[in-house]
Amino acid sequence: MNCDEFVELVTAYLDGALDPATERRFIDHLAQCEGCENYLDQFRTTIQALGELPAESLSGETRDRLLAAFRDFPRP
Amino acid sequence: MDSRTVLSPLPPDDVLTVRLAAGDEEAFRLVLDRWSPGMLRLARDFVSTRASAEEVVQETWMAVFRGIARFEGRSSLKTWVYRILVRTAKARGVKEQRTIPMSGSLPEAESDAGPTVDPSRFRGPDDPYPGHWRPGQAPAPWNAPEDRALVSEVRRVIGDALAALPARYRVVLSLRDIEGYGSDEVCELLGITAGNQRVLLHRARAQVRRRLEEYFGAAEGAADDEL
């Protein structure tokens, strides 16, 4: 496997979606290529950083309006 | 899914459903506060303004407590809520004439097909190692920022990168990597195939990685200058 092929397979690899033969070639390449090992690590770091983004919240007004609407909703 | 903050677990879906249907305000407050941030981000991928996204989330919650009696538990409660959100947001996006071509007409399909790393970083066909990183072009390890100012810098870079993504990339990336949904759920929510989902996700991640590489590369260069 070449580096230019490796970089396109990273997401499929992380999803466990590579067929066994391709996965073996992917791992073999990884073992021999520091640049691609770094590339894979950078992908992992990117994914982790995305997962740690702080959340935005609803405005207080909308939240209050929804809580009131829920309270006043007619129920049997 | 909520890896960003440690929160107490929500009651199981069947308990929540019964409590919501009965008008239990505490239960509603729990899910409202827990799920709205993710819903807001997701809505933002379909509509043009933050205010509009907030209205979509509001409309979704109204639909949820009006329809909770009809929830049959065939998906998780949160997935059911997210589906309502996507429907609501898409309908509004159409009104705003901002629709996301998920599978893409031909030009989009073509733009989804090229390499995600600049081909000039690899050795050419006449090189003894064609397709391998050119000298000086191989990715270098990043030094993870430790102090808080740098962490917020990195978040700003990521925020800019997200804003620059085509909407169809961003929506998949948000669901998978920000909300933590699995590939099956994302395919179902957006009505796309697993292969299509993976292509969009990979291209989105590759673009964000590229922005981070530029940022870390510049930071490293600056550090070298100081030596």
Interface residues (C-beta under 8 A of the other chain):
Chain A: N2 C3 D4 E5 V7 E8 V10 T11 A12 D15 A17 C33 E34 G35 C36 N38 Y39 D41 Q42 F43 T45 T46 I47 A49 L50 G51 E52 L53 P54 A55 E56 S57 L58 S59 T62 R63 R65 L66 L67 A69 F70 R71 F73 R75
Chain B: S3 R4 T5 A21 A22 G23 E25 F28 R29 L32 D33 S36 P37 G38 L40 R41 E54 V57 Q58 W61 M62 F65 R66 P115 T116 V117 P119 F122 Y129 P130 G131 H132 W133 Q137 A138 P139 A140 P141 W142 A144 V154 R155 I158 G159 L173 D177 I178 G180 S183 A194 R198 L201 H202 R205 A206 V208 R209 L212 E213
